[in-house]
Amino acid sequence: MKLLIVDDNANNRLVLNLLLQDYGEDKNEVYEIEECQNALEAVNKAKKGNYNIIFKDFKKWPTNSQP
């Protein structure tokens, strides 16, 4: 299963990555986990990758119309 973690906080990405790896090991599943730290990276990765699940933080992502 291919997963993407999107969060500007490196610690949050690390914790979720470790939790997902541990969960996958318990289920005898292999997760391909990628990370990025902002919306632009996430959109670019999502266009190129075929992710089963994308995890993102709850903050409102900036757009072109917002600072």
MDTraj code that builds the backbone (N, CA, C; nanometers):
import mdtraj as md
import numpy as np

residues = "MET LYS LEU LEU ILE VAL ASP ASP ASN ALA ASN ASN ARG LEU VAL LEU ASN LEU LEU LEU GLN ASP TYR GLY GLU ASP LYS ASN GLU VAL TYR GLU ILE GLU GLU CYS GLN ASN ALA LEU GLU ALA VAL ASN LYS ALA LYS LYS GLY ASN TYR ASN ILE ILE PHE LYS ASP PHE LYS LYS TRP PRO THR ASN SER GLN PRO".split()
xyz = np.array([
    [0.0847, -0.1162, 0.0000],
    [0.0000, 0.0000, 0.0000],
    [0.0900, 0.1234, 0.0000],
    [0.0558, 0.2206, -0.0805],
    [0.1365, 0.3414, -0.0940],
    [0.0684, 0.4562, -0.0189],
    [0.1437, 0.5163, 0.0754],
    [0.0895, 0.6197, 0.1621],
    [0.1716, 0.7475, 0.1501],
    [0.1054, 0.8613, 0.1683],
    [0.1736, 0.9905, 0.1691],
    [0.1361, 1.0638, 0.2968],
    [0.2376, 1.1123, 0.3684],
    [0.2173, 1.1912, 0.4898],
    [0.2545, 1.3353, 0.4575],
    [0.1607, 1.4274, 0.4817],
    [0.1838, 1.5691, 0.4546],
    [0.1680, 1.6464, 0.5850],
    [0.2766, 1.7052, 0.6321],
    [0.2719, 1.7854, 0.7547],
    [0.3958, 1.8733, 0.7580],
    [0.3801, 1.9986, 0.7979],
    [0.4955, 2.0881, 0.8047],
    [0.5829, 2.0597, 0.9266],
    [0.5319, 1.9819, 1.0203],
    [0.6065, 1.9486, 1.1411],
    [0.6760, 1.8136, 1.1229],
    [0.8089, 1.8158, 1.1229],
    [0.8869, 1.6933, 1.1005],
    [0.8608, 1.5886, 1.2078],
    [0.8390, 1.6316, 1.3319],
    [0.8114, 1.5360, 1.4398],
    [0.6798, 1.4629, 1.4167],
    [0.5782, 1.5356, 1.3699],
    [0.4497, 1.4718, 1.3405],
    [0.4639, 1.3684, 1.2294],
    [0.5408, 1.4042, 1.1257],
    [0.5632, 1.3092, 1.0164],
    [0.6350, 1.1848, 1.0666],
    [0.7355, 1.2038, 1.1506],
    [0.8115, 1.0911, 1.2042],
    [0.7233, 0.9991, 1.2874],
    [0.6449, 1.0570, 1.3779],
    [0.5591, 0.9761, 1.4654],
    [0.4579, 0.8972, 1.3833],
    [0.3910, 0.9622, 1.2892],
    [0.2922, 0.8914, 1.2074],
    [0.3588, 0.7834, 1.1234],
    [0.4750, 0.8126, 1.0683],
    [0.5481, 0.7139, 0.9895],
    [0.5786, 0.5906, 1.0740],
    [0.6301, 0.6115, 1.1947],
    [0.6628, 0.4988, 1.2829],
    [0.5382, 0.4199, 1.3222],
    [0.4296, 0.4903, 1.3524],
    [0.3045, 0.4220, 1.3876],
    [0.2526, 0.3374, 1.2715],
    [0.2573, 0.3922, 1.1514],
    [0.2099, 0.3182, 1.0345],
    [0.2976, 0.1972, 1.0049],
    [0.4289, 0.2137, 1.0173],
    [0.5188, 0.1001, 0.9966],
    [0.4905, -0.0100, 1.0980],
    [0.4725, 0.0284, 1.2240],
    [0.4440, -0.0689, 1.3294],
    [0.3113, -0.1398, 1.3030],
    [0.2103, -0.0634, 1.2637],
    [0.0799, -0.1223, 1.2327],
    [0.0920, -0.2192, 1.1153],
    [0.1657, -0.1796, 1.0136],
    [0.1846, -0.2664, 0.8976],
    [0.2536, -0.3964, 0.9337],
    [0.3539, -0.3882, 1.0207],
    [0.4237, -0.5097, 1.0646],
    [0.3293, -0.6023, 1.1396],
    [0.2421, -0.5450, 1.2237],
    [0.1448, -0.6264, 1.2975],
    [0.0488, -0.6983, 1.2034],
    [0.0172, -0.6371, 1.0915],
    [-0.0769, -0.6942, 0.9939],
    [-0.0058, -0.7707, 0.8826],
    [0.1275, -0.7847, 0.8938],
    [0.2079, -0.8492, 0.7895],
    [0.1887, -0.7826, 0.6536],
    [0.1806, -0.6502, 0.6561],
    [0.1666, -0.5722, 0.5339],
    [0.2873, -0.4807, 0.5192],
    [0.3224, -0.4522, 0.3962],
    [0.4327, -0.3609, 0.3695],
    [0.3737, -0.2306, 0.3169],
    [0.4079, -0.1208, 0.3826],
    [0.3618, 0.0107, 0.3397],
    [0.4784, 0.0871, 0.2787],
    [0.4556, 0.1409, 0.1621],
    [0.5522, 0.2321, 0.1012],
    [0.5088, 0.3723, 0.1435],
    [0.5863, 0.4331, 0.2326],
    [0.5482, 0.5610, 0.2919],
    [0.6398, 0.6716, 0.2411],
    [0.5778, 0.7762, 0.1889],
    [0.6513, 0.8951, 0.1475],
    [0.6014, 1.0125, 0.2303],
    [0.6865, 1.1142, 0.2424],
    [0.6528, 1.2315, 0.3222],
    [0.6791, 1.3585, 0.2434],
    [0.6052, 1.4636, 0.2783],
    [0.6355, 1.5975, 0.2299],
    [0.5857, 1.6975, 0.3326],
    [0.6320, 1.8229, 0.3186],
    [0.6050, 1.9181, 0.4250],
    [0.5126, 2.0334, 0.3886],
    [0.4637, 2.0369, 0.2644],
    [0.3714, 2.1456, 0.2310],
    [0.2762, 2.1031, 0.1195],
    [0.1766, 2.1884, 0.0963],
    [0.0715, 2.1560, 0.0004],
    [0.1242, 2.1438, -0.1421],
    [0.2166, 2.2310, -0.1790],
    [0.2704, 2.2258, -0.3153],
    [0.3414, 2.0941, -0.3416],
    [0.4244, 2.0514, -0.2478],
    [0.4906, 1.9208, -0.2607],
    [0.3872, 1.8092, -0.2694],
    [0.2847, 1.8183, -0.1854],
    [0.1817, 1.7137, -0.1817],
    [0.1089, 1.7023, -0.3148],
    [0.0733, 1.8153, -0.3720],
    [0.0028, 1.8138, -0.5004],
    [0.0920, 1.7547, -0.6088],
    [0.2183, 1.7955, -0.6115],
    [0.3108, 1.7420, -0.7123],
    [0.3312, 1.5921, -0.6959],
    [0.3464, 1.5459, -0.5718],
    [0.3629, 1.4024, -0.5483],
    [0.2350, 1.3267, -0.5846],
    [0.1200, 1.3834, -0.5495],
    [-0.0070, 1.3164, -0.5781],
    [-0.0300, 1.3020, -0.7284],
    [0.0156, 1.3999, -0.8055],
    [0.0017, 1.3918, -0.9515],
    [0.0870, 1.2797, -1.0093],
    [0.2043, 1.2573, -0.9496],
    [0.2985, 1.1576, -1.0011],
    [0.2763, 1.0196, -0.9417],
    [0.2332, 1.0156, -0.8148],
    [0.2205, 0.8881, -0.7456],
    [0.0775, 0.8391, -0.7441],
    [0.0643, 0.7122, -0.7205],
    [-0.0672, 0.6511, -0.7112],
    [-0.0868, 0.6093, -0.5658],
    [-0.1212, 0.7051, -0.4798],
    [-0.1313, 0.6794, -0.3362],
    [-0.2667, 0.6201, -0.3003],
    [-0.2636, 0.5228, -0.2118],
    [-0.3870, 0.4656, -0.1605],
    [-0.4495, 0.5565, -0.0552],
    [-0.3636, 0.6176, 0.0269],
    [-0.4099, 0.7073, 0.1329],
    [-0.3134, 0.8249, 0.1437],
    [-0.3691, 0.9448, 0.1616],
    [-0.2890, 1.0641, 0.1888],
    [-0.3320, 1.1180, 0.3247],
    [-0.2363, 1.1273, 0.4163],
    [-0.2602, 1.1837, 0.5487],
    [-0.2099, 1.3277, 0.5470],
    [-0.2936, 1.4225, 0.5883],
    [-0.2496, 1.5617, 0.5941],
    [-0.2873, 1.6220, 0.7280],
    [-0.2134, 1.7271, 0.7656],
    [-0.2460, 1.7926, 0.8913],
    [-0.3759, 1.8708, 0.8759],
    [-0.4270, 1.9203, 0.9871],
    [-0.5578, 1.9850, 0.9856],
    [-0.5528, 2.1343, 0.9566],
    [-0.4335, 2.1899, 0.9471],
    [-0.4240, 2.3330, 0.9188],
    [-0.4777, 2.3626, 0.7802],
    [-0.5322, 2.4811, 0.7662],
    [-0.5790, 2.5235, 0.6342],
    [-0.4577, 2.5469, 0.5451],
    [-0.4565, 2.4852, 0.4299],
    [-0.3436, 2.4990, 0.3381],
    [-0.3534, 2.6317, 0.2659],
    [-0.2410, 2.7019, 0.2530],
    [-0.2439, 2.8282, 0.1780],
    [-0.2673, 2.8041, 0.0289],
    [-0.3346, 2.8983, -0.0315],
    [-0.3564, 2.8928, -0.1764],
    [-0.2966, 3.0189, -0.2373],
    [-0.3096, 3.0328, -0.3658],
    [-0.2555, 3.1515, -0.4324],
    [-0.3204, 3.2803, -0.3835],
    [-0.4442, 3.2738, -0.3365],
    [-0.5148, 3.3944, -0.2937],
    [-0.4884, 3.4295, -0.1477],
    [-0.4119, 3.3469, -0.0782],
    [-0.3833, 3.3718, 0.0629],
    [-0.2335, 3.3854, 0.0829],
    [-0.1927, 3.4682, 0.1825],
    [-0.0482, 3.4809, 0.2100],
    [0.0101, 3.3552, 0.2675],
])
top = md.Topology()
chain = top.add_chain()
for i, resn in enumerate(residues, 1):
    res = top.add_residue(resn, chain, resSeq=i)
    for name in ("N", "CA", "C"):
        top.add_atom(name, md.element.get_by_symbol(name[0]), res)
traj = md.Trajectory(xyz[None], top)
